[in-house]
Amino acid sequence: MIDKGIPQCRIIDINYIPGPFGYPEQSVLKMCGYSVDKKTDLSSKERKEILNSVIINGIYTKERLISFLEWLIRKNAAKPSMSDAVSKWENDIMFLRDWNRPTGSPIAIKGIFIRK
């Protein structure tokens, strides 16, 4: 995973992710691993774990996630090929509406250090 002392991972500034025409190439949620596409085939449990992680780590609020998923539904609801995706987004919205912050203290990783 480390080549010449540099971690081999993608570093993303969630405040600025330009793509063509000034829009992001993919959503921050997708960068976090969330997907409803058939190729990725994440289970409901896996999607919920990602959504939970996104909220707990302060990437997005519960309300912002719900708003984003509702936007995806509005954008894609009329497309017959997207019916499975829409159904998954609706289920994920139900999960988020019932979601409550877990008790206990969250653990945040501020950085990774290599000691030689």
N, C-alpha and C positions, 0 to 999 in steps of 0.2 A: 504494500500500500504506500510505501514511502520510497521515492526515488530521489537520491541526492539530498535527503533531509527535508523535502517539501511534501506535505500531505497531498495525496492524489485525490482530491475531492473538489467539487464545484463550490465556489464561494459566491454567494448571491447577496447583493444589496437590495433588500425588499422595497426600498424607497425609490429605486431607479433601475428599471429593467426595460431598456428600450428595445424595440424590435422594428421591423419595417413600418414606416409611416408614423413612428413615435409610439406605437402600441407594443405591449409586451409580446414576445414570441409565444409564451405560454404563461398561464396564470401561476401565481405563487403557490396556490393550492396544488396544482399539478406538479410543481417543482418539489413539493413536500411529499409526493408519492400518490396523491389522491387521483383516482380515475374511475370512470364508469364504463370505459370501453371494453369491448369483448376480448380484445387481444390481451389486455392486462389482466382481466378477469379477477379483480379483487373481490373478495367476499364482503358481505355486509359488515362482518366483524372487523375486517382489515380496514375498511373505509372509516368505520367509527373510531378505530384506534388512531388513525391519521387525523381525523377531525378533532378528536380529544387532544391530541398532541399539539395541534395548531393553536388551539385556544389556550392551553396550559402554558405554552411557551411564548404567549403574547404576540404571535404572528398576526392573528386576526381575532376579533371578538366573536362571540356566538352570534350576535345580531348581524355583523358584517358577513359572516358565512351564510346565514340564512338568506340574506339579501342577494348574495352572489348566486346561490343555488336557485333562488326564485327567478333571477334574471336568466340563468341558463334554461330554465323550464320555459319561460316566455319566448325566448329566442328559438327554441327547438320543438316546442309542443306540436306544431302543425306538421312536422316531418315524420312520416310513417317509419322511416328507418331509425328514428331516435326514440321510439316508444319505450324500449328497455331502459335507456339512459334516463329518460324522464321519470320512469317508475323508481329507479334507484335514487335519483335526486329527491323525489318526494319522500321516500323512506328516510333518507338522510336528514331532511328537514324535520321530520317527525322526531327523529333521534335528538337533533339539536334543540328543538323546542322543549324536550323533557330533560335536557342535559343540565346537571348541576355540578359545580366545581367539586372535585373529590376532596375529602378531608385530609388533613396532614399537610406537611410542607412540601412544596415542589422542589425539585432539584434541578438547578440550571447549570449547564456547562458553559463557563465563560471562555474557555480556551483549552487547547491541547498543547502540552509542553513535552519536549523530548529532552531528557537528561542524558548526557554522555559521560 
